Every structure is written in structure tokens, then in C-alpha cells.
Amino acid sequence: MFKPGDLVRHKNKPEWGLGRVTGETGEGKVLVKFAARAGDVLLTPEGAEKFLVPDTGVIAAAMGPRPAAPAPSPAPSRRTPCVNCAVDLQAIRVSPDGLWRSCPSCSARSGRHHVFLLASSAFDELDAPLADDVPPPHPQYGWCRACRAGARTSGFKTCSQIR
């Protein structure tokens, strides 16, 4: 049913995020690499049929059929606070009116301020902000479409302009 390159999600382990089928053994077992889980998962054909579902979301479409590569880190290893609000630049912020949302990758590139983009046009619906205590489902969680595509964005506001 699943072949190498297919994008999948585990029904019982949503915290593992998006997975890519990386291989198949001679016995039909399926090898899957999940974005938010260390190591590969080997499932029997019955287990794959029972627990894996194809991913047809926007993230899967953007990733295309190529093998998964480790996502680049959007920021340096140390945390950097915003000079305006003092919240970590990696934190996803939403404007009081809900129209603007920060992109962690754009903010990390700025190095000083949260960079806000129009939430309705710059972000995928699948990327609604999570609660603070829930781990991100994907290494590029919260990134705007431009950052996921490796491009620069325009039409943004900084944290000082939003407050």
C-alpha cells in the first residue's frame, strides 16, 4: 500500500508529525522516518495498514516527492529575546486583533524584533498556533510560506509596530 517517498502520519502518535516512507523490506515491512521522532519506525504490512494514513495537507504538497532532508534551524542555538517585548524570537506571537502573526524564521533572521505577517495570506491553515505546552509537529512549524519555500517575505511589520 505504501511505497518509498509517500508522506504519512501515524494515527495514534500525532506528536511524531509528518513522516516519509523511506524503504520497504523483502517481507513487506515499511520503514518510516517521522519529523519529530528520533530514529526510524519499522512496521509490518498489517501495522502500516492499521496505523498509517496518507498526508494530503499543505505541508505535504510543499515538500514534494523528494526524500526528506533535515530542516534547517531557523535560529542560532541560543535563544534571543525581542528588543521590544522581551519574548524569545522563536515564539509565535499573534497581534491583539488576530490579523497578524509572527514567523519564527523571519524573526530569527531579523535578530532583533518579531516579524509579523498577515495571518490570512502568509500562513497555512494547518499551522494554527499551538498552546505553549504542546510540542511542534514539524521542524518548520509556524514558518510562513515564503520561509518554507526558501524565499524572502515582504509586507511585514515588526513587533514595535504591532503593539
C-alpha positions in Angstrom: 0.0 0.0 0.0 2.8 2.5 0.9 5.8 3.0 -1.2 9.1 4.9 -0.6 8.6 8.7 -0.8 5.0 8.6 0.5 4.1 11.2 3.1 2.2 9.7 6.1 1.0 10.4 9.6 0.7 7.9 12.5 -2.9 7.7 13.7 -2.0 7.1 17.4 1.1 9.3 17.5 0.2 12.7 16.1 3.1 14.2 18.1 5.5 12.5 15.7 4.3 14.8 13.0 4.8 14.3 9.3 6.6 11.0 8.2 8.1 9.9 5.0 8.2 6.2 3.9 12.0 5.6 3.3 12.0 2.0 2.4 10.4 -1.4 2.3 11.9 -4.8 3.3 11.6 -8.0 1.3 8.9 -9.2 3.8 6.8 -6.1 3.1 7.7 -4.2 6.2 7.6 -0.4 5.9 10.3 1.9 7.2 9.2 5.4 8.1 11.1 8.5 9.3 9.0 10.9 11.3 10.0 14.6 11.6 9.5 14.8 15.4 10.8 11.4 16.4 14.4 10.2 16.7 15.1 7.0 14.7 13.1 5.2 12.0 9.9 3.2 12.6 9.6 -0.3 11.1 6.0 -1.5 10.7 4.7 -4.8 9.5 2.3 -4.6 6.5 -0.6 -5.1 8.9 0.7 -2.4 11.2 1.3 0.1 8.4 -2.2 -0.5 7.1 -3.7 -0.1 10.6 -1.7 2.9 11.9 -0.5 5.0 8.9 -2.6 7.4 6.9 -1.5 9.3 3.8 -0.8 13.0 4.4 -2.5 15.2 1.9 -2.1 18.5 3.7 -0.5 21.7 2.5 2.9 20.8 4.2 3.0 17.6 2.2 2.3 19.4 -1.1 5.0 21.9 -0.4 7.6 19.1 0.4 7.0 17.3 -2.9 8.1 13.8 -3.8 11.8 14.2 -2.9 13.3 12.4 0.1 13.0 14.2 3.4 16.1 16.2 4.4 16.7 17.6 7.9 15.0 21.0 8.1 17.4 23.9 8.7 17.2 25.5 12.1 15.6 29.0 11.8 17.7 30.5 14.6 21.0 30.2 16.3 21.2 27.6 19.1 20.9 30.2 21.9 17.5 31.9 22.4 17.3 35.6 21.5 14.7 37.9 23.1 12.9 40.5 21.1 14.2 44.0 21.9 10.6 45.3 22.1 8.6 42.7 24.0 11.5 40.6 25.5 9.8 37.3 24.4 12.0 34.7 22.6 12.1 35.4 18.8 11.3 31.7 18.2 7.9 32.1 20.0 4.9 32.5 17.7 3.1 35.7 18.6 -0.3 36.9 17.4 -1.4 40.5 17.3 -4.2 41.6 19.7 -6.7 41.9 16.8 -5.6 38.4 15.5 -4.8 39.7 12.0 -1.0 39.5 12.2 1.2 36.5 13.3 4.9 36.3 13.7 7.1 33.9 11.7 9.9 32.3 13.9 12.2 32.0 10.8 11.7 35.6 9.7 12.1 36.8 13.3 15.3 34.8 13.8 16.7 36.3 10.6 15.9 39.8 11.8 17.7 39.0 15.1 16.0 41.9 16.9 12.2 42.0 16.5 9.4 39.6 15.9 8.4 39.9 12.3 4.6 39.8 11.8 2.8 38.9 8.5 -0.9 38.9 7.7 -2.1 35.6 9.1 -4.7 35.0 6.4 -2.4 35.3 3.5 1.1 34.3 4.7 0.5 31.1 6.7 -1.1 27.7 6.0 -4.3 26.9 7.9 -2.7 23.8 9.3 -0.3 26.0 11.2 -2.7 27.5 13.7 -0.7 28.4 16.8 -0.4 25.7 19.4 -0.6 26.0 23.1 2.7 26.7 24.8 2.9 23.2 26.4 2.4 21.3 23.1 5.5 20.3 21.1 5.6 21.5 17.5 4.5 18.8 15.0 7.1 19.7 12.3 10.6 21.3 12.3 9.2 24.1 10.2 6.1 24.6 12.4 5.0 28.2 12.4 7.1 29.3 9.4 5.4 31.4 6.7 5.0 30.1 3.2 7.9 32.2 1.9 10.4 30.7 4.5 9.2 27.2 3.8 10.0 27.8 0.1 13.4 29.3 0.9 12.4 32.8 -0.2 12.2 36.2 1.5 9.0 37.8 2.5 7.6 41.3 2.2 4.8 43.4 3.6 5.7 42.7 7.2 5.5 44.7 10.5 7.8 44.5 13.4 6.8 43.8 17.0 7.1 47.5 17.9 4.6 48.4 15.1 2.1 45.8 16.2 1.9 46.8 19.9 
